Amino acid sequence: MIQSLLPLLLILVAAYVWHDVLRARERARFLAHELCARAGVQLLDQTVALRRLRLQRVPHRGLLVRRCYAFDFSTSGADRRRGSLDLLDGEVAAYDLPELEPSPPGSAPPPGGNVIEMRPRERTLH
């Protein structure tokens, strides 16, 4: 009897873990978006990436899962910076947005970047 229920139980546990991972990632994406909005910067790619997963003992709460996420943001749309967000049981435990240096409006990206300037071509009729 137990042998026939064991595969079903394993599938249910795997589905629960998968759902929990997706829910935590969506929560991290939402919180990263909120942090970027408060800082006045743009969250790039609308995504976060799990960097580290570990267990942490918290007094009076026991053993909790700490998830560390990384995300990219931009101050002007021409640069890319890396930020991080640590969640402990779904709540923000720590975050890091590097010190921001606002770029002047209308400034061009630095020379030698990966931006290709597009110039209009002259069209001739044959």
N, C-alpha and C positions, 0 to 999 in steps of 0.2 A: 504494500500500500504506500509506504513512504517513498519507495523507489519510483513510483509513478507520479507522485506529487513534487518530488525534488526538482525536475526540470521546469515545471510550472513556477515553482517558488523562485528559482534562479532567474527566470525570465522576468518575473514581477519585480525582483530586486534590481535587476539591470535597468528596467524601464523607469523605476523610481529614481535611481541615480542619474540616468540620462535627463530626466525631467528637471531634477534639482540643479544640474549643471547648466542647462539652458535657462532656467529661471534666474540663477545667480548671474549669468552673463548678461541677460537683459537688464537686470537691476544695476549692474556695473555700468552698462552703456548709458542708462538713464542718469545715473549719478555723475558720470563723466561729462555728459551733456550739460547738466546743471552747473557743475564746477566751471566749465568753459564759459557758459552764459554769464555767470557771476563775475568772472575775470575779464569778460569782454573780448574773448577770443573764439575762434571757430574750431569745433571738433571736426577733424578730417576723417573721411571715410565712414563716419557714423558707426564706428566699431571699436571694440576693445579686445585685447588679446590676453589670455591667461598666461602669466609669467611664472607663478609659483603657487603651489597649494601645500598647506601644512596644517598640522594640528597645534593649537595653542591652549594652554591651561589658563583659565580666567578664574580668579577668586569668586566664590559664591555662585558660579555659573557652570563650572566643570570644564570639560574638554570641548573646544569649539573649532570649527574649520575657519582658517584664515586664507583668503584668496587674494593674490596680488595680481593686478591687471596693469597693462601698459596701453597707452593710447597716444595718438598724434594729434597735435593742434597747430593752428596757424594764427599769427597776429595780424597779418596783412593779406593772406591768400597767396603770397609768393614765398613764404618760408615754411619750414616744417620743424616742429619741436616735439620732444617726447615728454609725456607726463605719466604719472603713475597714480594708482588708486588701490588702497588696501581695504578689503571688506572683512569684517569679523562678524559672522552670523548674519550677513545681509546689511550690516550697518557700517558706515565709514569709520575705519579705525585710523587711517592716515591717508594723506594725499600729497602729491608733489607736482607743482607747476613751476618750472624754472622761472627765475626773475625775468620779467617781461620788459623789453625795451621797445616802446611803441615806435613804429616806423612812420615817417611823415606820409600824409595822404598823397596818393598818386606817385609814390616812389616806385622805381623800377627794381626788378630783382637784381641781385648782384651779378656782375659780369662773370662769365664762365659757368653759370648755373646750367641747369638742364632745360632751359626755356629756349625755344627756337623762335626767332623773330620772323614773322610772316610779312613779306613786302608785296604790294600789289604789282602784278605783271602788266606790261603794256600789251594790248591785244591789237593785232593787225588783221585785216581782212585780205584774203588772197584772191 
